[in-house]
Amino acid sequence: METEIKYWLRKILKDNIEDHSVNILGNPEKDDGYLSDILFVNLTPNSNNEGKTYELVLKCNKTSQAFRETTPIKEAFKSEMFIYNKVIPEFTKFQAGKGIRDYVQIIVLENLKISGYVLWDKKHPFTRKHIDLVVEEYAKFHSLSIALQINDPQKFKELSDCLGDTLNEFVKANNLGVLFGRAVLEIHDLLKGDLDEDTLSTWKILYEKAHFILEDMVDKNEALTVILHASCWCNNFMFKYASGENLLPIRVSMLDWQMSRTSSPILDLSYFIFSHISSEDIQHMSDILNVYYEKLKLHSSQLGADLHDFYPKQQFLDDWRKYVKFGALYSSLVYKLCATEKDEVIDVADTSDSGKNFTEAFAYEVKNKAAFKNRAKHVVKYMVENQLI
């Protein structure tokens, strides 16, 4: 393994690493990366070498042949590399490289844990401070697309065309409508007795619309289009906190850009908010949406783009009502993942090797049903009460 890692890193790092030792610090928890394998690696110079020390995270595609053949994982890695290398060139990440065999993709990243960034415990909803911080970061990221469309529309088109649509390829290759629809039905059944029948019947319509939401609604976006993060659940955010304040986040880093595509910014916004919001904070949704729009307007203005005519607030609110179904659908599966115990997680590559479809990796019954339904209950009520389904 050490020889193989050195081979990969020689093709990526510009420094001479021949006289370095490789220290594999271990893997993250099994459910930290469903589509990829993660290694934490330190490269340290030997005692007689004054070279640089590297503290890295290696994101590798799974070695399962069946998984590679049944999922567009190669395209997913290309999308993520494109985001790092072209769309967000200011991110100080190492360049992506190719490994020994032609089916291996490696993305080498800075180990943010060394800089004090940590993951949030997925078992708990985010605090309002976390919600606002990420919403502001999405506004900042989306404003780059807006400014580019206004100031250099051809360049934006080039980036959009090169980015492709790995998410849509996953949807079609693995029939993800079944996967997310199944999560909607699980929530429907879990909440029997907790919510009235009319509410549950309305929620169930989301199951019937799953394929339309994932394909036609998203592909035929007629409003504002931006480059999306599109991987908006808690394992893809790392937070840095104020000294001595473990509940006061001051910075956030967004990870995993494999599903990036172009569509309405509401897809990122609704997917993120619904996946992590508490029953208390959802009562202040209008304030959260206002935080996003005001920051979007501010950052766009700083980049020379005026939202007054290009994307007025009423259009934003109309788009929220139209595209919010996407976030409700996606977060339905996130609630299940957040309630899943370590011993319940199934490796998607193992599922593929056994001849089953990718979606079958998630066809298990969680032990902690209370946690599952408690994450979903207030979102179901919000969607129905605001006539968003």
Buried (B, 14 or more C-beta within 10 A) or exposed (E): EEEEBBEBBBBBBEEEBEEBBBEEEEEBEEBBBBBBBBBBBBBBBEEEBEBEEBBBBBBBBBEBEBBBEBBBBBBBBBBBBBBBEEBBEEBEBBEBBBBEEEBBBBBBBBBBBEEEBEBBEBEEBBBBBBBBBBBBBBBBBBBBBBBBBBEEEEEBEEBBEEBBBBBBBBBBBBBBBBBBBBBBBBBBEBBEEBBEEEBBEBBBEBBEBBBEBBBEBBEEBEBBBBBBBBBBBBBBBBBBBEEEEEEBBEBBBBBBBBBBBBBBBBBBBBBBBBBBBBBEBBEBBEEBBBBBBEBBBBBBBEBEBEBEEBBEBEEBBEBBEBBBBBBBBBBBBBBBBBBBEEEBBBBBBBBBBEEBBBBBBBEEEBEBEEBBBBBBBBBBBBBBEEEBB
